[in-house]
Amino acid sequence: MSRFCLCLIASCLCFLVVSNAAAQSDLGLKGAGLEVGFVDPQDVDATLGFGVFVDLGTIVPRVKLDAHLDYWSKSEEQYGIEASVRDIAVGAKAKYLFEVPTNRIRPFAGGGVSIHFVSAEVTIPDQNIMGVIVPGTSVSDSSTKLGLDLGGGFYAPLTPKVSFVTEMWVGIVSDVNQLSLKIGLLYNLGS
């Protein structure tokens, strides 16, 4: 009987917590935006990155949920050998909005998870070694990796519908850790 009472009490507490969180949440498509910035991947020179994101509202007051799609690519050539690396990341980030006395700037810190579709390719052209032509080759590899994103930034409203966004994120991804600094515009879909 005591186990039944404990389970009943635990169930009631869980129901109250979930219903309270649901009552405070304001999830839905609230805005969409574009970003551009510099990405500095591990063992690769810095490059330009692009992204799109959507504002999915708040989970609880002052905690926003965003979904994002980011892309960067880098190619280098030395001695006729060309190497390229590309990363397409899809993920979600929770952002805690700090309370500030003015609404002109809304700083935030947050974290999230991403799935990274990483591919690399190396192309070696035909080589003439002492009159003997050695045929060239191309080798490629791709993998899917889970990443952890940590960072922050701020929102600054430009108009009632458009906000300027700047962010700095560290992506912890096996073999492709990356630091990104982005700027963008968020178009608010709400009133």
Steps between C-alpha positions, in 0.01 A plus 500: 500500500785743580651447151164582346480823706856598405428437130177699523675794671788490248253491210308797640822700546613421145159603365515830690853577379418414137172693503672802659775491235243462222303795635813718495624390158427697185622266227429556133657662195582851625763612249756407235843632418820485297858510629847535356832487677845358546550136597836376630496119484762280665801431271348708216550869419214736588226532243167665433186331635131547430192408695125520532312475828149511638381637832272236651387708798565445870517174693462689830520876553838636379611167342463509120524203268657539155551249219783558254661381178864606447745444214869561443753368252874546454727397211877530479753408236873433542736347243201416279328300772158635587330432834154610606291466816130576539263500799121525499357523852137467608406555862319676780620749760348620825587862581461656844412870460654707777281760663633848428358843590452597134336310216743639241746213543408147614816300589477123517705189576407152398573155377367239267563193293562463127540224249797572270525353152875530436667408174858528377659441163860491377581508127850416375560576129703285262871514590790488257780323685813480282294459183260248648143620540349390829120531481335735744237402749223644709410387851195612694345424835186610676366447848218606726601635840315624806612839629450710811463877455583753774491875457323828527428833343232765491187615320455869416164611355536716188126532433196338663532212248879470448778434750877499454662185641864433578621170641816313591479121527748224574403175330648194666501237225736203471790597266319817384477726807418852387467856619252720316427871520181597315281800433150487362147631482193349665159577350234477772179334377295593807333831575 
